[in-house]
């Protein structure tokens, strides 16, 4: 079994609504036991978790792909994609895992991730392709580092974005405190390009409470129907109390 090689890397816990990928042996001809390649040289464990990273359908080469333990957000190991955009992890055992790519390329989403569950040590899984391309999605309002009036029922905050090229995708607005704790998630929307928020939180300690003045962060979460979670980069926004 792989050993943990890191600690929790992200402030905000991933939302529990992400769907689990169905897991099964890919074909009856594949032996799901821990066999090893037998050739000249060291014995190498067979990969039992594989996938591809793409950008607008084309392979992304030498992209870092990370395997994390979902419950603790702990980095277990990583791999680099080959010339076909493929990555491979070997000896992934039973448990809940996240396969994640963080991209700095402006053509891409900031993060792409699959959450998966392995029901046994003999599980073999090929994940659906992970396409990083933004596909038309762009956060527009509030602008980066905007300072706006404290959102209230009388003065709601307006979020605006451009729609994905694939209109079957859903979009959700997510707001976090500066510390990384979730404050508010919008409903999952399809076809809409804007949303008004009344300033009442619905996550964690902020649930049911009016938001206070301060600095917050927000991003768009996009889902494509395969369980892949795509997120735009964070934008800071400051809420100020208006003088009476």
Backbone as CSV, one residue per row, in Angstrom:
resi,resn,N_x,N_y,N_z,CA_x,CA_y,CA_z,C_x,C_y,C_z
1,UNK,0.847,-1.201,0.000,0.000,0.000,0.000,0.880,1.248,0.000
2,UNK,0.468,2.268,-0.692,1.220,3.518,-0.719,1.234,4.167,0.643
3,UNK,2.317,4.842,0.959,2.417,5.538,2.235,2.184,7.018,2.046
4,UNK,1.643,7.642,3.090,1.429,9.081,3.052,2.767,9.800,3.012
5,UNK,2.827,10.843,2.153,4.081,11.583,2.032,3.899,13.067,2.292
6,UNK,2.724,13.453,2.752,2.505,14.880,2.967,1.416,15.110,3.980
7,UNK,1.035,16.377,4.132,-0.023,16.764,5.051,-1.086,17.513,4.295
8,UNK,-2.169,17.893,5.003,-3.290,18.582,4.381,-2.822,19.834,3.683
9,UNK,-3.251,20.015,2.404,-2.731,21.110,1.598,-3.730,22.205,1.331
10,UNK,-5.013,21.996,1.619,-6.034,22.983,1.270,-6.845,23.332,2.506
11,UNK,-7.174,24.613,2.648,-7.921,25.051,3.815,-9.342,24.563,3.836
12,UNK,-10.024,24.594,2.707,-11.444,24.254,2.653,-11.604,22.772,2.353
13,UNK,-12.453,22.064,3.106,-12.759,20.670,2.831,-13.589,20.570,1.578
14,UNK,-13.425,19.512,0.826,-14.225,19.325,-0.382,-15.660,19.031,-0.003
15,UNK,-16.627,19.515,-0.821,-18.038,19.330,-0.533,-18.438,17.866,-0.712
16,UNK,-19.371,17.398,0.178,-19.756,15.992,0.153,-20.682,15.645,-0.984
17,UNK,-21.190,16.651,-1.697,-22.149,16.325,-2.761,-21.473,15.749,-3.996
18,UNK,-20.156,15.814,-4.107,-19.511,15.249,-5.297,-19.870,13.779,-5.441
19,UNK,-20.310,13.321,-6.605,-20.713,11.923,-6.780,-19.522,10.989,-6.726
20,UNK,-19.763,9.767,-6.225,-18.721,8.734,-6.239,-18.711,8.075,-7.603
21,UNK,-17.503,7.805,-8.095,-17.343,7.076,-9.347,-17.580,5.589,-9.080
22,UNK,-18.395,4.942,-9.905,-18.618,3.508,-9.754,-17.326,2.770,-10.040
23,UNK,-16.985,1.787,-9.194,-15.714,1.086,-9.281,-15.947,-0.392,-9.534
24,UNK,-15.241,-0.964,-10.498,-15.329,-2.392,-10.792,-14.114,-2.801,-11.594
25,UNK,-13.813,-4.091,-11.686,-12.756,-4.579,-12.567,-13.175,-4.308,-13.996
26,UNK,-12.243,-3.878,-14.843,-12.579,-3.418,-16.181,-12.984,-4.552,-17.097
27,UNK,-12.449,-5.727,-16.929,-12.795,-6.848,-17.800,-12.479,-8.139,-17.082
28,UNK,-13.213,-9.202,-17.434,-13.006,-10.461,-16.755,-11.649,-11.056,-17.068
29,UNK,-11.036,-10.606,-18.178,-9.720,-11.117,-18.542,-8.609,-10.504,-17.721
30,UNK,-8.926,-9.456,-16.963,-7.920,-8.796,-16.141,-7.919,-9.419,-14.759
31,UNK,-6.774,-9.887,-14.304,-6.636,-10.417,-12.952,-6.498,-9.264,-11.992
32,UNK,-7.439,-9.142,-11.047,-7.457,-7.997,-10.139,-6.515,-8.152,-8.958
33,UNK,-5.759,-9.215,-8.885,-4.809,-9.383,-7.801,-3.570,-8.536,-8.055
34,UNK,-2.677,-8.474,-7.057,-1.487,-7.645,-7.138,-0.383,-8.345,-7.918
35,UNK,-0.614,-8.636,-9.180,0.428,-9.239,-9.999,1.482,-8.199,-10.336
36,UNK,2.646,-8.679,-10.774,3.742,-7.798,-11.149,4.128,-8.082,-12.586
37,UNK,4.557,-7.026,-13.286,5.128,-7.228,-14.614,6.362,-8.134,-14.485
38,UNK,6.468,-9.099,-15.370,7.611,-9.995,-15.326,8.461,-9.768,-16.574
39,UNK,9.540,-9.034,-16.401,10.462,-8.808,-17.487,11.862,-8.666,-16.897
40,UNK,12.844,-8.479,-17.754,14.203,-8.319,-17.254,14.292,-7.026,-16.457
41,UNK,14.824,-7.098,-15.277,14.932,-5.928,-14.426,14.002,-6.047,-13.231
42,UNK,13.863,-4.962,-12.458,13.051,-5.005,-11.241,11.587,-5.308,-11.562
43,UNK,10.911,-5.984,-10.638,9.482,-6.200,-10.759,8.752,-4.905,-10.438
44,UNK,7.805,-4.523,-11.298,7.088,-3.259,-11.161,5.612,-3.541,-10.924
45,UNK,4.994,-2.989,-9.875,3.574,-3.229,-9.628,2.723,-2.750,-10.807
46,UNK,1.704,-3.526,-11.147,0.776,-3.113,-12.198,-0.050,-1.930,-11.721
47,UNK,-0.238,-0.886,-12.550,-1.106,0.224,-12.152,-2.556,-0.237,-12.057
48,UNK,-3.251,0.195,-11.021,-4.668,-0.144,-10.899,-5.561,1.094,-10.884
49,UNK,-4.970,2.283,-11.108,-5.738,3.519,-11.262,-5.089,4.323,-12.391
50,UNK,-5.827,4.534,-13.468,-5.268,5.203,-14.640,-6.254,6.237,-15.171
51,UNK,-5.747,7.133,-16.022,-6.590,8.133,-16.661,-5.769,8.996,-17.593
52,UNK,-6.431,9.978,-18.205,-5.752,10.898,-19.123,-6.124,12.335,-18.780
53,UNK,-5.175,13.243,-19.002,-5.398,14.680,-18.841,-5.360,15.315,-20.222
54,UNK,-6.415,16.063,-20.553,-6.551,16.681,-21.867,-6.770,18.180,-21.730
55,UNK,-6.583,18.868,-22.842,-6.968,20.274,-22.964,-7.681,20.417,-24.305
56,UNK,-8.971,20.674,-24.241,-9.789,20.763,-25.452,-9.592,19.526,-26.335
57,UNK,-9.535,18.371,-25.695,-9.439,17.111,-26.418,-8.041,16.661,-26.777
58,UNK,-7.026,17.507,-26.551,-5.646,17.157,-26.887,-4.873,16.778,-25.621
59,UNK,-3.946,15.805,-25.711,-3.197,15.381,-24.527,-2.388,16.522,-23.912
60,UNK,-2.371,16.579,-22.596,-1.514,17.509,-21.860,-0.323,16.705,-21.359
61,UNK,0.860,17.057,-21.816,2.073,16.293,-21.537,2.809,16.870,-20.327
62,UNK,3.371,15.987,-19.512,4.182,16.357,-18.350,3.395,17.204,-17.355
63,UNK,2.118,16.870,-17.178,1.273,17.552,-16.187,1.301,16.744,-14.891
64,UNK,1.472,17.412,-13.782,1.507,16.737,-12.485,0.093,16.344,-12.063
65,UNK,-0.087,15.073,-11.708,-1.365,14.548,-11.227,-1.140,14.009,-9.822
66,UNK,-1.957,14.407,-8.878,-1.761,14.032,-7.481,-2.849,13.060,-7.019
67,UNK,-2.456,12.147,-6.155,-3.382,11.237,-5.490,-3.417,11.618,-4.014
68,UNK,-4.624,11.937,-3.520,-4.778,12.369,-2.140,-5.780,11.482,-1.416
69,UNK,-5.627,11.377,-0.113,-6.621,10.735,0.731,-7.721,11.758,0.989
70,UNK,-8.940,11.440,0.591,-10.001,12.440,0.564,-10.329,13.000,1.938
71,UNK,-10.461,12.147,2.948,-10.944,12.607,4.248,-9.994,13.584,4.919
72,UNK,-8.690,13.432,4.676,-7.697,14.293,5.307,-7.034,15.251,4.334
73,UNK,-7.341,15.105,3.032,-6.720,15.921,2.006,-5.192,15.775,2.018
74,UNK,-4.730,14.573,2.339,-3.304,14.297,2.449,-2.749,13.792,1.129
75,UNK,-1.651,14.383,0.690,-0.992,13.937,-0.527,-0.345,12.577,-0.283
76,UNK,-0.689,11.595,-1.137,-0.123,10.255,-1.029,1.039,10.087,-1.996
77,UNK,0.815,10.418,-3.262,1.862,10.324,-4.271,1.440,11.145,-5.480
78,UNK,2.303,11.257,-6.492,1.944,11.974,-7.709,2.598,11.301,-8.904
79,UNK,2.161,11.688,-10.096,2.695,11.150,-11.336,2.700,12.273,-12.364
80,UNK,3.476,12.082,-13.436,3.524,13.031,-14.547,2.921,12.378,-15.781
81,UNK,2.095,13.115,-16.509,1.477,12.549,-17.697,2.517,12.314,-18.784
82,UNK,2.292,11.258,-19.588,3.212,10.927,-20.669,2.788,11.615,-21.969
83,UNK,3.326,11.188,-23.089,3.036,11.824,-24.369,1.604,11.698,-24.821
84,UNK,0.857,10.772,-24.224,-0.566,10.603,-24.537,-1.459,11.281,-23.507
85,UNK,-0.834,11.963,-22.549,-1.606,12.593,-21.484,-2.012,11.633,-20.384
86,UNK,-1.442,10.427,-20.381,-1.862,9.385,-19.438,-1.076,9.456,-18.132
87,UNK,-1.747,9.083,-17.045,-1.100,8.940,-15.741,-1.493,7.577,-15.168
88,UNK,-0.685,7.103,-14.200,-0.901,5.779,-13.629,-0.489,5.773,-12.159
89,UNK,-1.315,5.134,-11.332,-0.956,4.897,-9.943,-1.092,3.409,-9.654
90,UNK,-0.113,2.862,-8.938,-0.097,1.434,-8.633,-0.335,1.203,-7.144
91,UNK,-0.917,0.036,-6.848,-1.141,-0.404,-5.470,-1.991,0.573,-4.668
92,UNK,-2.999,1.157,-5.299,-3.971,1.975,-4.576,-4.957,1.023,-3.923
93,UNK,-5.060,1.064,-2.609,-5.892,0.122,-1.877,-7.289,0.637,-1.602
94,UNK,-8.046,-0.138,-0.837,-9.413,0.240,-0.482,-9.414,1.563,0.276
95,UNK,-10.392,2.414,-0.010,-10.498,3.697,0.666,-11.075,4.762,-0.240
96,UNK,-11.116,5.979,0.262,-11.640,7.127,-0.467,-10.477,8.002,-0.912
97,UNK,-10.401,8.260,-2.213,-9.262,8.941,-2.806,-9.711,10.090,-3.693
98,UNK,-8.806,11.036,-3.894,-9.028,12.130,-4.824,-7.876,12.189,-5.808
99,UNK,-8.198,12.220,-7.091,-7.206,12.429,-8.146,-7.357,13.878,-8.591
100,UNK,-6.278,14.656,-8.529,-6.384,16.105,-8.688,-5.270,16.660,-9.565
101,UNK,-5.638,17.658,-10.368,-4.675,18.422,-11.160,-4.882,19.896,-10.856
102,UNK,-3.812,20.606,-10.519,-3.833,22.059,-10.347,-3.071,22.669,-11.516
103,UNK,-3.716,23.579,-12.240,-3.100,24.145,-13.435,-2.904,25.648,-13.288
104,UNK,-1.764,26.127,-13.760,-1.486,27.564,-13.800,-1.698,28.140,-15.195
105,UNK,-2.088,27.304,-16.148,-2.276,27.752,-17.525,-3.581,28.558,-17.625
106,UNK,-3.536,29.779,-18.174,-4.755,30.608,-18.254,-5.849,30.005,-19.128
107,UNK,-5.517,28.997,-19.933,-6.523,28.331,-20.759,-7.340,27.321,-19.966
108,UNK,-6.903,27.041,-18.731,-7.462,25.936,-17.970,-8.256,26.399,-16.758
109,UNK,-9.068,25.479,-16.241,-9.581,25.635,-14.891,-8.412,25.583,-13.917
110,UNK,-8.577,26.226,-12.778,-7.525,26.243,-11.770,-7.322,24.854,-11.168
111,UNK,-8.434,24.094,-11.053,-8.358,22.777,-10.436,-9.347,21.845,-11.109
112,UNK,-8.932,20.586,-11.275,-9.809,19.527,-11.753,-9.613,18.336,-10.832
113,UNK,-10.717,17.698,-10.403,-10.580,16.620,-9.425,-11.695,15.594,-9.567
114,UNK,-11.324,14.347,-9.374,-12.272,13.246,-9.224,-12.162,12.725,-7.797
115,UNK,-13.292,12.507,-7.137,-13.315,11.770,-5.888,-13.800,10.358,-6.198
116,UNK,-13.072,9.358,-5.693,-13.390,7.973,-6.005,-13.346,7.129,-4.744
117,UNK,-13.998,5.980,-4.802,-13.976,5.032,-3.691,-13.534,3.678,-4.208
118,UNK,-12.491,3.141,-3.600,-12.054,1.781,-3.899,-12.627,0.869,-2.818
119,UNK,-13.413,-0.104,-3.223,-14.094,-0.957,-2.256,-13.231,-2.116,-1.774
120,UNK,-12.138,-2.397,-2.486,-11.232,-3.461,-2.064,-9.844,-3.200,-2.613
121,UNK,-8.865,-3.939,-2.099,-7.494,-3.788,-2.581,-7.310,-4.325,-3.991
122,UNK,-8.297,-5.064,-4.509,-8.198,-5.652,-5.842,-8.871,-4.801,-6.922
123,UNK,-9.318,-3.603,-6.557,-10.021,-2.749,-7.514,-9.092,-2.264,-8.620
124,UNK,-9.597,-2.250,-9.859,-8.898,-1.658,-10.996,-9.846,-0.661,-11.645
125,UNK,-9.371,0.556,-11.913,-10.246,1.609,-12.419,-9.524,2.479,-13.436
126,UNK,-10.184,2.733,-14.562,-9.747,3.740,-15.532,-10.747,4.894,-15.448
127,UNK,-10.276,6.057,-14.995,-11.151,7.217,-14.845,-11.493,7.830,-16.195
128,UNK,-12.660,8.486,-16.318,-12.941,9.254,-17.530,-11.888,10.339,-17.730
129,UNK,-11.716,10.778,-18.972,-10.734,11.821,-19.268,-10.997,13.073,-18.437
130,UNK,-9.927,13.723,-18.050,-9.978,14.964,-17.283,-9.570,16.100,-18.212
131,UNK,-10.542,16.821,-18.764,-10.255,17.915,-19.692,-10.210,19.226,-18.925
132,UNK,-9.063,19.896,-18.965,-8.830,21.105,-18.171,-9.337,22.383,-18.820
133,UNK,-9.688,22.359,-20.107,-10.023,23.589,-20.836,-11.234,24.292,-20.232
134,UNK,-11.156,25.610,-20.138,-12.239,26.402,-19.551,-13.550,26.276,-20.323
135,UNK,-13.457,26.084,-21.615,-14.673,25.881,-22.394,-15.674,27.018,-22.296
136,UNK,-15.164,28.261,-22.283,-16.035,29.426,-22.271,-16.372,29.976,-20.904
137,UNK,-16.110,29.233,-19.839,-16.462,29.679,-18.490,-15.525,30.798,-18.043
138,UNK,-16.107,31.877,-17.563,-15.303,33.010,-17.066,-16.079,33.735,-15.983
139,UNK,-15.444,33.918,-14.816,-16.038,34.727,-13.756,-15.902,36.201,-14.125
140,UNK,-16.991,36.958,-13.989,-16.972,38.366,-14.415,-17.207,39.348,-13.267
141,UNK,-18.211,39.130,-12.457,-18.497,40.036,-11.333,-18.779,39.211,-10.080
142,UNK,-18.277,39.715,-8.923,-17.444,40.888,-8.704,-16.059,40.722,-9.333
143,UNK,-15.485,41.833,-9.735,-14.156,41.812,-10.322,-13.116,41.482,-9.254
144,UNK,-11.920,41.062,-9.671,-10.881,40.741,-8.688,-10.594,41.906,-7.751
145,UNK,-10.511,41.597,-6.448,-10.194,42.579,-5.400,-11.228,43.687,-5.309
146,UNK,-12.470,43.395,-5.683,-13.539,44.395,-5.599,-13.886,44.666,-4.140
147,UNK,-14.317,45.904,-3.875,-14.846,46.293,-2.577,-16.300,46.693,-2.779
148,UNK,-17.211,45.963,-2.128,-18.642,46.175,-2.367,-19.364,46.347,-1.042
149,UNK,-20.582,46.860,-1.142,-21.409,47.018,0.051,-21.720,45.653,0.651
150,UNK,-21.785,45.591,1.963,-22.098,44.358,2.668,-23.420,43.802,2.145
151,UNK,-23.416,42.573,1.601,-24.651,42.029,1.015,-25.761,41.867,2.056
152,UNK,-26.949,42.315,1.713,-28.130,42.195,2.557,-29.344,41.993,1.649
153,UNK,-30.488,41.683,2.248,-31.699,41.524,1.449,-31.974,42.777,0.619
154,UNK,-31.725,43.950,1.211,-31.998,45.201,0.512,-30.918,45.562,-0.504
155,UNK,-29.704,45.028,-0.298,-28.591,45.309,-1.207,-27.881,43.980,-1.519
156,UNK,-28.489,43.131,-2.339,-27.859,41.826,-2.624,-26.602,41.981,-3.474
157,UNK,-25.734,40.991,-3.362,-24.526,40.963,-4.175,-24.809,40.206,-5.471
158,UNK,-24.369,40.758,-6.586,-24.618,40.163,-7.898,-23.369,39.443,-8.394
159,UNK,-23.493,38.140,-8.605,-22.447,37.346,-9.228,-22.785,37.167,-10.708
160,UNK,-21.789,37.359,-11.584,-22.002,37.238,-13.030,-20.875,36.392,-13.620
161,UNK,-21.218,35.542,-14.574,-20.222,34.703,-15.248,-20.667,34.433,-16.677
162,UNK,-19.733,34.019,-17.505,-20.080,33.613,-18.866,-20.399,32.127,-18.852
163,UNK,-21.341,31.679,-19.694,-21.772,30.282,-19.653,-20.761,29.367,-20.326
164,UNK,-20.724,28.089,-19.941,-19.852,27.138,-20.624,-20.333,26.874,-22.044
165,UNK,-19.402,26.533,-22.926,-19.791,26.158,-24.288,-20.736,24.967,-24.277
166,UNK,-20.502,24.049,-23.358,-21.373,22.896,-23.185,-22.465,23.269,-22.186
167,UNK,-23.671,23.572,-22.691,-24.744,24.060,-21.828,-25.309,22.992,-20.890
168,UNK,-24.866,21.742,-21.037,-25.327,20.709,-20.118,-24.578,20.761,-18.789
169,UNK,-23.479,21.511,-18.741,-22.718,21.630,-17.502,-23.463,22.495,-16.493
170,UNK,-23.294,22.177,-15.219,-23.878,22.984,-14.159,-22.807,23.869,-13.533
171,UNK,-23.237,25.021,-13.021,-22.328,25.979,-12.390,-22.835,26.295,-10.993
172,UNK,-21.900,26.384,-10.070,-22.212,26.746,-8.696,-21.234,27.814,-8.230
173,UNK,-21.741,28.857,-7.575,-20.894,29.884,-6.974,-20.564,29.445,-5.550
174,UNK,-19.286,29.532,-5.178,-18.862,29.170,-3.834,-18.082,30.321,-3.215
175,UNK,-18.485,30.688,-2.005,-17.852,31.792,-1.273,-17.198,31.247,-0.016
176,UNK,-15.969,31.713,0.246,-15.195,31.258,1.398,-14.721,32.457,2.218
177,UNK,-14.564,32.236,3.515,-13.899,33.232,4.349,-12.432,33.307,3.960
178,UNK,-11.766,34.365,4.382,-10.348,34.535,4.063,-9.517,33.393,4.642
179,UNK,-10.028,32.755,5.695,-9.341,31.624,6.319,-9.487,30.341,5.517
180,UNK,-10.397,30.329,4.534,-10.643,29.146,3.718,-11.897,28.392,4.088
181,UNK,-12.568,28.758,5.179,-13.784,28.062,5.592,-14.944,28.420,4.666
182,UNK,-15.736,27.422,4.229,-16.889,27.712,3.369,-17.918,28.585,4.090
183,UNK,-18.467,29.553,3.376,-19.486,30.452,3.916,-20.830,30.228,3.230
184,UNK,-20.801,30.161,1.887,-22.060,30.048,1.135,-21.817,29.376,-0.200
185,UNK,-22.686,28.415,-0.537,-22.715,27.798,-1.861,-24.067,28.074,-2.487
186,UNK,-24.058,28.473,-3.749,-25.310,28.686,-4.462,-25.919,27.347,-4.867
187,UNK,-27.176,27.331,-5.321,-27.697,26.121,-5.964,-26.879,25.821,-7.219
188,UNK,-26.948,24.587,-7.684,-26.316,24.234,-8.949,-27.212,24.724,-10.084
189,UNK,-26.644,25.539,-10.968,-27.421,26.243,-11.982,-27.051,25.747,-13.371
190,UNK,-28.030,25.748,-14.248,-27.802,25.323,-15.630,-28.465,26.339,-16.560
191,UNK,-27.636,27.015,-17.357,-28.157,27.992,-18.301,-28.140,29.420,-17.802
192,UNK,-28.135,29.643,-16.469,-28.101,30.992,-15.920,-26.702,31.578,-16.012
193,UNK,-26.625,32.900,-16.033,-25.329,33.583,-16.095,-25.172,34.626,-14.990
194,UNK,-26.123,34.693,-14.061,-25.979,35.600,-12.927,-26.845,35.146,-11.774
195,UNK,-26.535,35.684,-10.591,-27.226,35.257,-9.376,-27.097,36.363,-8.337
196,UNK,-28.166,36.601,-7.573,-28.145,37.557,-6.479,-28.071,36.816,-5.156
197,UNK,-27.229,37.328,-4.245,-27.073,36.718,-2.918,-27.401,37.739,-1.846
198,UNK,-28.201,37.298,-0.858,-28.691,38.220,0.180,-27.767,38.340,1.387
199,UNK,-26.608,37.682,1.359,-25.650,37.831,2.451,-25.819,36.842,3.589
200,UNK,-26.731,35.864,3.473,-26.930,34.858,4.511,-26.138,33.606,4.154
201,UNK,-25.272,33.162,5.064,-24.458,31.987,4.819,-25.256,30.699,4.902
202,UNK,-24.731,29.640,4.314,-25.396,28.329,4.394,-24.407,27.183,4.571
203,UNK,-23.195,27.489,5.045,-22.177,26.464,5.250,-21.512,26.637,6.625
204,UNK,-21.354,25.509,7.339,-20.610,25.501,8.592,-21.140,26.487,9.619
205,UNK,-20.218,27.151,10.319,-20.600,28.111,11.356,-21.330,29.322,10.792
206,UNK,-21.196,29.567,9.479,-21.855,30.719,8.860,-23.308,30.435,8.487
207,UNK,-23.735,29.180,8.620,-25.080,28.801,8.179,-26.155,29.581,8.932
208,UNK,-27.031,30.246,8.165,-28.151,31.000,8.735,-27.785,32.354,9.293
209,UNK,-26.518,32.771,9.143,-26.068,34.038,9.714,-25.744,35.056,8.631
210,UNK,-26.024,36.345,8.895,-25.600,37.381,7.940,-24.076,37.458,7.904
211,UNK,-23.539,37.644,6.729,-22.091,37.756,6.582,-21.619,39.062,7.207
212,UNK,-20.423,39.045,7.783,-19.858,40.230,8.421,-18.926,40.950,7.450
213,UNK,-18.615,42.216,7.722,-17.631,42.913,6.890,-16.301,42.178,6.929
214,UNK,-15.555,42.256,5.836,-14.251,41.607,5.779,-13.903,41.173,4.371
215,UNK,-12.812,40.439,4.245,-12.339,39.959,2.955,-12.726,38.495,2.782
216,UNK,-13.245,38.163,1.605,-13.699,36.815,1.294,-13.122,36.402,-0.060
217,UNK,-13.316,35.135,-0.406,-12.842,34.607,-1.687,-13.996,33.842,-2.332
218,UNK,-14.073,33.927,-3.667,-15.116,33.167,-4.346,-14.583,32.563,-5.633
219,UNK,-15.248,31.517,-6.092,-14.875,30.850,-7.324,-16.108,30.160,-7.885
220,UNK,-16.006,29.727,-9.139,-17.065,28.960,-9.781,-16.686,27.487,-9.781
221,UNK,-17.637,26.651,-9.469,-17.465,25.199,-9.571,-18.320,24.711,-10.732
222,UNK,-17.727,23.923,-11.628,-18.412,23.429,-12.829,-18.381,21.908,-12.810
223,UNK,-19.503,21.280,-13.156,-19.595,19.822,-13.163,-20.085,19.377,-14.528
224,UNK,-19.461,18.331,-15.068,-19.749,17.938,-16.448,-20.538,16.646,-16.596
225,UNK,-21.026,16.101,-15.486,-21.865,14.919,-15.559,-21.143,13.607,-15.363
226,UNK,-19.810,13.619,-15.255,-19.043,12.386,-15.042,-18.477,12.299,-13.627
227,UNK,-18.771,13.288,-12.794,-18.182,13.332,-11.460,-16.949,14.202,-11.376
228,UNK,-16.506,14.750,-12.505,-15.334,15.626,-12.514,-15.722,16.997,-11.990
229,UNK,-15.010,17.464,-10.976,-15.222,18.798,-10.413,-14.164,19.740,-10.962
230,UNK,-14.606,20.813,-11.610,-13.721,21.819,-12.193,-13.955,23.143,-11.481
231,UNK,-12.882,23.822,-11.110,-13.004,25.073,-10.366,-12.169,26.162,-11.006
232,UNK,-12.745,27.363,-11.112,-11.981,28.519,-11.566,-11.081,28.988,-10.437
233,UNK,-10.172,29.883,-10.747,-9.280,30.422,-9.719,-10.075,31.318,-8.767
234,UNK,-9.538,31.486,-7.550,-10.190,32.324,-6.550,-10.128,33.801,-6.940
235,UNK,-11.162,34.528,-6.529,-11.168,35.986,-6.595,-11.462,36.536,-5.205
236,UNK,-10.703,37.547,-4.793,-10.963,38.198,-3.516,-12.039,39.261,-3.683
237,UNK,-12.883,39.390,-2.646,-13.881,40.448,-2.620,-14.015,40.916,-1.167
238,UNK,-14.064,42.236,-0.969,-14.196,42.810,0.371,-15.609,43.344,0.561
239,UNK,-16.217,43.011,1.706,-17.535,43.516,2.066,-17.365,44.635,3.080
240,UNK,-17.912,45.792,2.785,-17.772,46.943,3.674,-19.145,47.374,4.196
241,UNK,-19.151,47.827,5.438,-20.366,48.357,6.046,-20.572,49.769,5.533
242,UNK,-21.724,50.028,4.912,-22.013,51.354,4.387,-22.390,52.301,5.523
243,UNK,-21.883,53.523,5.478,-22.249,54.517,6.493,-23.687,54.954,6.260
244,UNK,-24.372,55.218,7.366,-25.788,55.626,7.275,-25.889,57.137,7.201
